[in-house]
Amino acid sequence: MIPLRPNIAAMKGYVPGYQPPDIASWIKLNTNENPYPPSPEVVKAILEELGPDGAGLRIYPSASSQKLREVAGELYGFDPSWIIMANGSDEVLNNLIRAFAAEGEEVGYVNPSYSYYGTLAEVQGAVVRTFGLTDDFRIAGFPERYEGKIFFLTTPNAPLGPSFPLDYIDELARRCAGMLVLDETYAEFAESSALELVRKHENVVVTRTLSKSYSLAGMRLGLAIARPEVIAALDKIRDHYNLDRLAQAACIAALKDQAYFADCCRRICETREWFTHELRGIGYNVIPSQGNFVFAAPPDRHGKRVYEGLYARKILVRLLSDPLLAHGLRISIGTRGEMERTLAAITEIG
């Protein structure tokens, strides 16, 4: 018998969104990818790093990603010692659990939110505790003093879309005995960010990704901002060459081209508001979103019916397995043309 750890043998594992093999023939709105290409400066930087004969790949990358930390620090207004770069924000989430929650200790998060938190906690052997949401978008039953080692808060929430108010997050930070991790995967599409709370509270960590707003899902780039002692701990346990040379070049170029980045975000947010208005016009219930997606429920609250109708038309959206969410669909925001075609298909499905 293979001597697997019991918790690994028992766990189901995380199931990411479907990636069709004939991806070019679909309108793909199921994994919150950016519909626009990355900055032309990113492509240029990758080619320069590669070199004419690919010789750039012969040498190991910077182990510390120091230049990336400096560029991110200048952008966000933090000393580089407050920043760590990662192979997607998932690497940071994983290492935060490894650093702060031992086997048998508690990790908490909101349900619904990013279910991968639970998977990472299970791998560590930590105990998972979830909290629901109230109608006014507060955490139901959150204790006056939460004693868990880590609490993950996705803001804006995915898959629903709203952000938590900053004064409420500030209150949660005071109520958490352990670390409060603010997963700001979609913050660039929102009206506000909780970054300043990192300076105010020693137990606050903010994580970001370049997958969504910077169109770099294929490069796997993320970061975290926290007190230097937290960053130093995360540095101890990350893979020493966690970002390859091409990813590092892409990251620097993307972060520096803020004009291109801002224009892409603006176009996505404008399309999101248009699409929300149009869906409501045909009777859909759409939660106001601060992300690059909407969660929308048809009048009959039969999400699977609409999902199957869209799938038959080669439009891919996300039907989530959680029974709390089966009545609706999470729909990523594509280009205006893609969303017009999606709206026409939804109207046809009825």
Beta strands, then each sheet from edge to edge (+ up, - down):
strand 1: 27-28
strand 2: 83-86
strand 3: 106-110
strand 4: 127-131
strand 5: 150-154
strand 6: 179-183
strand 7: 204-209
strand 8: 222-225
strand 9: 285-286
strand 10: 293-297
strand 11: 315-316
strand 12: 329-332
sheet 1: 1+ 11+
sheet 2: 2+ 8- 7+ 6+ 5+ 3+ 4+
sheet 3: 9+ 10- 12+
end
